[in-house]
Amino acid sequence: MTYRVCFVCTGNICRSPMAESVFRARVAEAGLGGRVEVDSAGTGGWHEGDGADPRTVSVLEEHGYDSAHRARQFQPSWFARLDLVIALDHGHLRALRRLAPTPEDAAKVRLLRSYDPSAGADLDVPDPYYGGMDGFEECLEMVEAASEGLLAAVREDVEGRVA
């Protein structure tokens, strides 16, 4: 049985595709590629069909990550097939929980940085869209830091399942 994780930000061109790419690499490195499926979406559909922001692509490629991506909007019907929905900030968290058809679906929504023990109280990944490259680099650092804890949690869930 495949475990499915979806990362969600606003437009699905900066933060969530970055998180998707980094986490997919972590899953593959851990040997879980055949058991964990990773994708991403946006709370809005403004960029549907577009590739990732060129700055996201640049930062991902510079650090050895895959940058292939097409933006899409998160749909409430997806909750039924997803095991975990990872929000990149509190606004996304609230929006996703409002979209959830059931309390069980709402409980699937978590903040990415909640998996980073060094994150402190500020669990938002800032939106780098209106800034320079340093914001994209900072975003990648936050995503990478949280990915290890997220991988441990997903591994525990996957290994706890009966195949």
N, C-alpha and C positions, 0 to 999 in steps of 0.2 A: 504494500500500500504506500503510495507516494505522499510525502509530507509537503504541503504547499505554503510558501511564504510570499506575501506581496508587500512591497515597500510603497508608501504613499506620501507624496508632497502635494504642492498646489497644482503646478502645470505639467509635471512629469517630464521636465527637461533638464533639471539641475540635480537636486538632492536625491530624489528617489532612483533615478537611473544610476547615479553614482553608488548608492547603497546596494542596488541590485547587482551591479558589476562586481563590487568588492565582496559581497556575501557569496555570490556564485563562485568566485575564485576560492574563498575559504571552504565552501562545501566540497568543491572538487579536490582541494588539497587534503581534506579530511577523509577522502574516499567515500563520501556520501552522495556523489553526483547522481547515482541511479536511484536514490531513495528520497532526495529532496529537490523540489522544483522551486525556482526563484524567479519572480517577475516584479513589475512595478506599474504604478498608475498615478494619476493625479486626481485631486478632488474636483477639478474643473476640466472642461474639454477644450480650452482655448488653443492648445497646441497639438490636438489629436492628429496623428499621422506624421508629425515632425520628428526629426532626429533630435538627439540631445543637443543642448546648447554647446557651441563650439569650444567654449572654455571648459565645460565638463569633459568633453571629448579629449581636449588637450591634456588636462590634468590626469585623466584615467590612463591615456596612452603613455604619458611621461612616467607613470608609476607601474607600467606593465599590465594594466587591466584591459579587458575587452571593452570597446566603446560602441558596439552595434546596439541600436535602440530605436524604437518608434513609440512616440507618446500615445497614451490612451487615457480615457477617463474611467475611474473606478465605478463599478456598477454594484448596487446592493445585492443583486442575485449571486454575485461571486462569493459572498460569505459562505454559502452552502458547501463550496468546494475548497475553501481555504482553511488552513489550520491556524495561521497566524497572520495578522495584518499589522504591519509596522509603520506607525506614523512618525514623521520627521519633526513635528512640533506640536504643541498643545492645540493649536487651531485645527490641525488635521485630525488629531485625536478626537476632539469634540465633534467635528463634522462626520467622521467615520462612525462614531458611536450613535449619532443621530440617524445615520443611514441604516444601521444594523436592524434587521427584521425582528430579531429576538434578543433577549438578554444574554443568551449563550453566545450569539454572534458578537455582541458588543464586548463581551469578555475576551474575545480573540484579539482586540485592538490594544497595542502596547506602544509606548514611546521607545524609539531606538536607543537613546542614550540611557534609558533605565537599565540597560545591559552593561553599562560602563561604570564600574565602581568608583572611578576617579572623577566622574562627571559632577558630583556635588548636587546642589539643588536645582541648577539650571539645566533642564533636560531637553531644551530646544536645540535643534541644529539650525543656525541662522541661515536665512535665504541669501545666497550669494549673488542672485541675479542682477541686482542694481549696483553692484560694486565691482571691484577689480579682481584680478587673478588671485590675490592673497585670500579672498573670501572663499574661493573654490578650493584652494590648498587647505584652508582651515576646515572646510566641510569634509574633505577627504580624511584629514587627521581624526576628526570626530567619528566618522563612519568606521574607519579602521579600528579605532579604540573600542567601539561598541560591538564590533563584529565578533570578537573573540568570545565575549560573554553570551552573545546571541547564539553563536555556534554551539557552545556548551549546553545551552538550554534546549536547542533543537535536537542535538545529538541525544540528550537524555530522553526527550519525547519519542524520537525515532526508535531508539533502542528499547524503549518501554512498550512499544507496539508489538503485537503478534503479527508476523508476516503473513 
